[in-house]
Amino acid sequence: MDALRAKLNDEKAVNELAALCLEVWLDKTVQQLAPVDVVTSITRQVIDGWLDSPTAVAALSRSVDLVVNELNANHKPLKDVVARDVRAALKDVVGRPFSPDRKLVLTIIDREPTRDLVRQLLLDFVLEFGRKASAPVAGVAKGLGTFAKLAGDAVKSRTGTLGSLVGAVGSEVERQMEKRAVEFVDAALSGVFGQLADAVSDPRRATEAAELRVAMMDGVLELTLPQLARELANADVPGGAEVLRGGLKRWLASAASDDEIKRITEFVAKDLGARKLRDVLDELGLLAVVKARGAEQLALRIREVVGSEAFSAWAAS
């Protein structure tokens, strides 16, 4: 034991041990390092732990408050916080021509709540236009009011008050306009969503869609950090977390949850499970950095453990 402690206190020896550990792990398959059954069990335990924790939402609230306060302390727009090269890379990505399937787009946007919103917006616009268009009729009614008064009994004996007649005409025009507006809007909705889908999915308009995405990203980058803080605060993240916890509890209590967690884990592991971690990292271009930085960090953690009083007490026992 003394020889082992001496070895572990030698910096070069610890570095060699860390590199050795890393090499052994790199030659294991992903399935060996993360067996599906173990990952499934740990995933369930992690979810269980969060659901049963009385302090989890409070901790989340503190984190949100910390982020909000940090954002409020800096009044710069987002574009001044994000590095120029990162902004340029993001613009290049969103600016690439891309045309999703039209049916997919319609499936996403043509939902009843969206239809309700667009219907109301269109209806408000059409009715406002109708009121402005019918304003001359109201003007005629007002202008003819004096004439109606002078005509008096002669007109009233035959047709009733002219002002009332013109006012009735104006009311009827407005009523008909509103009825037609509702019919028009309901008929136009499918066309509106179809045109939106065309604008997004038509390959001939891919460049225009890319320009729209870039413009939207520019708009996001113009937002200031306090604006983002306000939106984060308004989002009520802790409240949403409580709702999520309730849904997860019901799901986790169901008989199907274990099978679903395992199915997701197996899906993720399907392509990687039988491959060595070394090969996966090499394919991703990460092998060199993992070997260098991984061994360095692992050696650091080993030295922390070996240098602790707890390790000394364990070794002495």
C-alpha positions as CSV (number, residue, x, y, z in Angstrom):
1,M,0.0,0.0,0.0
2,D,2.9,2.4,0.8
3,A,4.4,1.7,-2.6
4,L,1.0,2.4,-4.2
5,R,0.6,5.7,-2.3
6,A,4.1,6.7,-3.3
7,K,3.3,5.9,-6.9
8,L,0.1,7.8,-6.9
9,N,1.9,10.8,-5.3
10,D,4.3,10.9,-8.3
11,E,3.0,13.3,-10.9
12,K,4.5,11.4,-13.9
13,A,3.0,8.1,-12.6
14,V,-0.5,9.7,-12.2
15,N,-0.3,11.1,-15.7
16,E,0.6,7.6,-17.1
17,L,-2.2,6.0,-15.1
18,A,-4.7,8.5,-16.5
19,A,-3.5,7.9,-20.1
20,L,-3.7,4.2,-19.5
21,C,-7.3,4.4,-18.2
22,L,-8.3,6.5,-21.2
23,E,-6.7,4.0,-23.6
24,V,-8.6,1.1,-22.0
25,W,-11.9,3.0,-22.2
26,L,-11.3,4.0,-25.8
27,D,-11.0,0.4,-26.8
28,K,-14.4,-0.5,-25.3
29,T,-17.5,-0.4,-27.4
30,V,-20.2,2.2,-26.7
31,Q,-22.5,-0.7,-25.6
32,Q,-19.8,-1.9,-23.1
33,L,-19.3,1.6,-21.7
34,A,-23.1,2.4,-21.6
35,P,-25.2,-0.8,-21.6
36,V,-28.7,-0.2,-22.7
37,D,-30.2,-1.7,-19.5
38,V,-27.9,0.4,-17.3
39,V,-28.6,3.6,-19.2
40,T,-32.4,2.9,-19.0
41,S,-32.2,2.3,-15.3
42,I,-30.1,5.4,-14.6
43,T,-32.4,7.5,-16.8
44,R,-35.4,6.4,-14.8
45,Q,-33.6,7.0,-11.5
46,V,-32.5,10.5,-12.6
47,I,-36.1,11.4,-13.6
48,D,-37.4,9.9,-10.4
49,G,-34.9,11.9,-8.3
50,W,-35.9,15.1,-9.9
51,L,-39.6,14.4,-9.6
52,D,-39.3,13.6,-5.9
53,S,-37.0,16.4,-5.0
54,P,-38.7,19.2,-3.0
55,T,-36.0,21.7,-3.9
56,A,-35.6,21.1,-7.6
57,V,-38.1,23.8,-8.8
58,A,-36.7,26.2,-6.2
59,A,-33.2,25.6,-7.5
60,L,-34.5,26.2,-11.0
61,S,-36.1,29.5,-9.9
62,R,-32.8,30.6,-8.5
63,S,-31.0,29.8,-11.7
64,V,-33.6,31.8,-13.7
65,D,-33.3,34.7,-11.4
66,L,-29.5,34.6,-11.7
67,V,-29.7,34.6,-15.5
68,V,-32.3,37.4,-15.5
69,N,-30.2,39.6,-13.2
70,E,-27.1,38.9,-15.3
71,L,-28.9,39.9,-18.5
72,N,-30.4,43.0,-16.9
73,A,-27.0,44.2,-15.9
74,N,-25.8,44.4,-19.5
75,H,-27.7,46.7,-21.9
76,K,-25.9,45.7,-25.0
77,P,-27.8,44.2,-27.9
78,L,-27.3,40.5,-28.5
79,K,-25.3,41.1,-31.6
80,D,-22.6,42.8,-29.5
81,V,-22.4,39.8,-27.1
82,V,-22.2,37.1,-29.8
83,A,-18.8,37.0,-31.4
84,R,-18.6,38.4,-35.0
85,D,-17.4,35.1,-36.5
86,V,-20.2,33.2,-34.7
87,R,-22.7,35.7,-36.1
88,A,-21.3,35.2,-39.6
89,A,-21.4,31.5,-39.3
90,L,-25.0,31.6,-38.2
91,K,-25.9,33.8,-41.1
92,D,-24.3,31.4,-43.5
93,V,-26.3,28.5,-42.0
94,V,-29.7,30.2,-42.0
95,G,-28.9,31.8,-45.4
96,R,-28.5,28.4,-47.2
97,P,-31.4,27.7,-49.6
98,F,-33.7,25.1,-48.1
99,S,-37.1,24.0,-49.2
100,P,-39.0,21.7,-46.7
101,D,-41.9,19.5,-47.9
102,R,-45.1,21.5,-48.5
103,K,-47.3,19.0,-46.7
104,L,-45.0,19.0,-43.7
105,V,-45.2,22.8,-43.5
106,L,-49.0,22.8,-43.7
107,T,-49.2,20.1,-41.1
108,I,-47.2,22.3,-38.7
109,I,-48.9,25.7,-39.4
110,D,-52.4,24.8,-40.4
111,R,-53.7,24.0,-36.9
112,E,-57.0,25.2,-35.4
113,P,-55.5,27.7,-32.9
114,T,-53.5,29.2,-35.7
115,R,-56.5,29.4,-37.9
116,D,-58.5,31.1,-35.1
117,L,-55.8,33.7,-34.8
118,V,-55.3,34.3,-38.5
119,R,-59.1,34.4,-39.0
120,Q,-59.5,37.1,-36.3
121,L,-56.7,39.1,-37.8
122,L,-58.1,38.9,-41.3
123,L,-61.6,39.6,-40.1
124,D,-60.5,42.7,-38.2
125,F,-58.7,44.0,-41.2
126,V,-61.5,43.4,-43.6
127,L,-64.1,44.9,-41.3
128,E,-62.0,48.0,-40.7
129,F,-61.6,48.3,-44.5
130,G,-65.4,47.9,-44.8
131,R,-66.1,50.6,-42.3
132,K,-63.8,53.0,-44.1
133,A,-65.4,52.1,-47.4
134,S,-68.9,52.6,-46.1
135,A,-68.0,56.0,-44.6
136,P,-69.4,57.9,-47.7
137,V,-72.8,56.3,-47.1
138,A,-72.8,57.7,-43.5
139,G,-71.7,61.0,-44.9
140,V,-74.6,61.0,-47.3
141,A,-76.9,60.3,-44.3
142,K,-75.5,63.2,-42.3
143,G,-75.5,65.6,-45.3
144,L,-79.1,64.9,-46.2
145,G,-80.2,65.4,-42.6
146,T,-81.0,69.1,-43.2
147,F,-82.8,68.4,-46.4
148,A,-84.9,65.7,-44.7
149,K,-85.9,68.2,-42.0
150,L,-87.0,70.7,-44.7
151,A,-88.9,68.1,-46.6
152,G,-90.7,67.3,-43.4
153,D,-94.3,66.2,-43.7
154,A,-94.3,65.8,-47.5
155,V,-91.6,63.1,-47.4
156,K,-92.7,61.6,-44.1
157,S,-96.2,61.0,-45.5
158,R,-94.9,58.8,-48.2
159,T,-91.6,57.2,-47.2
160,G,-90.9,58.1,-43.6
161,T,-88.0,60.3,-42.4
162,L,-85.3,60.5,-45.1
163,G,-82.6,60.6,-42.5
164,S,-83.8,57.4,-40.9
165,L,-84.1,55.8,-44.4
166,V,-80.5,56.7,-45.2
167,G,-79.3,55.6,-41.8
168,A,-81.1,52.3,-42.3
169,V,-79.3,51.9,-45.7
170,G,-76.0,52.6,-43.9
171,S,-76.7,50.0,-41.2
172,E,-77.7,47.4,-43.8
173,V,-74.6,48.1,-45.8
174,E,-72.5,47.5,-42.7
175,R,-74.4,44.4,-41.8
176,Q,-74.0,43.0,-45.2
177,M,-70.3,44.0,-45.2
178,E,-69.7,42.1,-41.9
179,K,-71.6,39.0,-43.2
180,R,-69.6,39.0,-46.4
181,A,-66.4,39.7,-44.5
182,V,-66.9,36.5,-42.4
183,E,-67.6,34.5,-45.5
184,F,-64.6,36.0,-47.3
185,V,-62.2,35.3,-44.4
186,D,-63.3,31.7,-44.0
187,A,-62.9,31.1,-47.7
188,A,-59.5,32.8,-47.8
189,L,-57.9,30.9,-44.9
190,S,-57.0,27.9,-46.9
191,G,-55.5,30.1,-49.5
192,V,-53.5,32.1,-46.9
193,F,-52.0,28.9,-45.4
194,G,-51.4,27.5,-48.9
195,Q,-49.5,30.7,-49.9
196,L,-47.5,30.6,-46.6
197,A,-46.6,27.0,-47.3
198,D,-45.6,27.8,-50.9
199,A,-43.4,30.7,-49.7
200,V,-41.5,28.4,-47.4
201,S,-41.4,25.2,-49.4
202,D,-41.3,26.2,-53.1
203,P,-37.7,25.5,-54.3
204,R,-38.0,28.4,-56.8
205,R,-38.4,30.7,-53.8
206,A,-35.7,29.1,-51.7
207,T,-33.5,32.2,-51.9
208,E,-36.3,34.5,-50.7
209,A,-37.0,32.1,-47.8
210,A,-33.3,32.2,-46.9
211,E,-33.3,36.0,-47.0
212,L,-36.3,36.0,-44.7
213,R,-34.6,33.7,-42.2
214,V,-31.5,36.0,-42.3
215,A,-33.7,39.0,-41.7
216,M,-35.4,37.3,-38.8
217,M,-32.0,36.4,-37.3
218,D,-30.9,40.0,-37.6
219,G,-34.0,41.0,-35.8
220,V,-33.2,38.6,-32.9
221,L,-29.6,39.9,-32.7
222,E,-31.0,43.4,-32.4
223,L,-32.7,42.4,-29.1
224,T,-31.0,43.8,-26.0
225,L,-30.1,41.6,-23.1
226,P,-32.7,43.2,-20.8
227,Q,-35.4,42.4,-23.4
228,L,-34.4,38.8,-23.3
229,A,-34.4,38.9,-19.5
230,R,-38.0,40.2,-19.5
231,E,-39.1,37.5,-21.9
232,L,-37.4,34.8,-19.7
233,A,-39.1,36.2,-16.6
234,N,-42.5,36.3,-18.4
235,A,-42.1,32.7,-19.5
236,D,-42.5,31.5,-15.9
237,V,-39.9,28.7,-16.2
238,P,-40.5,27.4,-12.7
239,G,-44.3,27.2,-13.4
240,G,-43.6,25.4,-16.6
241,A,-41.3,23.0,-14.7
242,E,-44.1,22.2,-12.3
243,V,-46.4,21.4,-15.2
244,L,-43.7,19.3,-16.7
245,R,-43.2,17.4,-13.4
246,G,-46.9,16.6,-13.2
247,G,-46.9,15.2,-16.8
248,L,-43.7,13.2,-16.2
249,K,-45.0,11.7,-13.0
250,R,-48.1,10.5,-14.8
251,W,-46.0,9.1,-17.6
252,L,-43.5,7.5,-15.2
253,A,-46.3,5.8,-13.3
254,S,-47.6,4.2,-16.5
255,A,-46.7,0.6,-17.4
256,A,-45.3,1.7,-20.7
257,S,-42.6,4.1,-19.4
258,D,-39.9,1.5,-18.9
259,D,-40.3,0.1,-22.4
260,E,-40.4,3.6,-23.9
261,I,-37.2,4.7,-22.1
262,K,-35.5,1.5,-23.3
263,R,-36.7,1.9,-26.8
264,I,-35.3,5.4,-27.0
265,T,-31.9,4.2,-25.5
266,E,-31.8,1.4,-28.0
267,F,-32.5,3.8,-30.9
268,V,-29.7,6.0,-29.8
269,A,-27.3,3.1,-29.4
270,K,-28.4,1.3,-32.6
271,D,-25.7,2.9,-34.8
272,L,-23.0,3.3,-32.2
273,G,-23.5,0.4,-29.7
274,A,-21.2,-2.1,-31.4
275,R,-18.4,0.4,-32.3
276,K,-15.4,1.2,-30.2
277,L,-15.4,4.6,-28.6
278,R,-12.1,5.3,-30.2
279,D,-13.5,4.8,-33.7
280,V,-16.6,7.0,-33.0
281,L,-14.5,9.8,-31.7
282,D,-12.0,9.5,-34.6
283,E,-14.9,9.7,-37.1
284,L,-16.1,12.9,-35.4
285,G,-12.6,14.3,-35.4
286,L,-12.5,14.4,-31.6
287,L,-10.1,11.6,-30.8
288,A,-6.9,13.7,-30.5
289,V,-8.5,16.3,-28.3
290,V,-10.2,13.7,-26.1
291,K,-7.0,11.8,-25.6
292,A,-5.0,15.0,-24.8
293,R,-7.6,16.9,-22.7
294,G,-9.2,13.8,-21.2
295,A,-6.0,12.3,-19.8
296,E,-5.0,15.8,-18.5
297,Q,-8.3,16.2,-16.7
298,L,-8.5,12.6,-15.4
299,A,-4.9,13.0,-14.0
300,L,-6.0,16.2,-12.3
301,R,-9.0,14.5,-10.6
302,I,-6.8,11.5,-9.6
303,R,-4.3,13.8,-7.9
304,E,-7.3,15.6,-6.1
305,V,-8.5,12.3,-4.7
306,V,-5.0,11.0,-3.8
307,G,-4.2,14.3,-2.1
308,S,-7.4,14.3,0.0
309,E,-7.6,13.5,3.7
310,A,-10.3,10.9,2.8
311,F,-7.9,9.0,0.6
312,S,-5.2,9.1,3.3
313,A,-7.7,7.7,5.9
314,W,-8.8,5.0,3.4
315,A,-5.2,4.0,2.6
316,A,-4.3,3.9,6.3
317,S,-7.2,1.6,7.1
